[in-house]
């Protein structure tokens, strides 16, 4: 029977590797060949078995190492300070607790007033934006009307140009006819 090799394991995170090494080192510290204890130390032999059980329990906690390392990162990022501040506020004396509550109320009042100011600014901006949109709409309508008027004016200029050409051609033809008649009259009188 042919067995397939196991799929490669995903690369381990450095803190998992360190945790694996610690567990292996702790398990290797158990001596392989223990000398026979004297009769008066026989009571110590059962005490070493719970240690092996403890190491096995520690091995079962191996999947929790990423969670513990995340918790340590939270401590590094100041979460412990925030918890300590909350504990201080919760367990403080009446005088300091009242001062802390008053400070907290002042902070909340400042936040609420700044929130109201921001809300009013947003309303003002939305009204101003609506005005600008109305002006843009009026400007667009005016431009459309002027474009229609320019198109009509261009049509009128073209038609006037055509009329001027027709009238100019008619005047030129009449001038040629007049010159021809004058020449005919002058020739016929002589």
C-alpha positions, 0 to 999 in steps of 0.5 A: 500500500502506497501512502501519500506524504502529508501536505506541508504545514503552513508556516508558523508564526514566530511566537508559536515556534517559541511556544513549541520550543518551550514545551519541548524543552520542558518535556525533555527535562524529565530524565530518561533513566532515573536512578532508583530512589532510596526507600525514604524518598519513595514518596517523592516519585509520585510527585514527579508524575503530576509534573508530567501531567502538568506538562501535558496540560501545558501542551493542550494550551498550545492553541491558546498561545496566539490569543495570549500573545494578542492579549500581551499586545493589548497590554503594550498598546495601553489597554492595561492603562485604560483598565487601571484607570477604570478600576481607579475610578470604580474603586476610588474614594467618594471625593475623588470619585465625585471629582472624576464624575464631574470631570467626566460630565464636563468632558461629555458636555464639551463633546455634546456642544462640539457635536451640536456645533458640527451639526449646525455647520453641516446644516449650514453647509447643506443649505449653502450646497442647495443654493449653489445647486439652484444657481447652477440649475439657473445658469444651465437654463440660461445657457440653454436659452442663449444657445437656442437664441444664438441658433435662431440668430445664426439662421436669420443671418444666413437667410439675410445673407442669402437675400442680400446675394439675390438682391445684389444679383438682381441689381447687377442684372438690371445695371447690365440691362441699363448699360446695354440700353444706354449704349443702344440708344447712343448708337441709334441716335448717331 
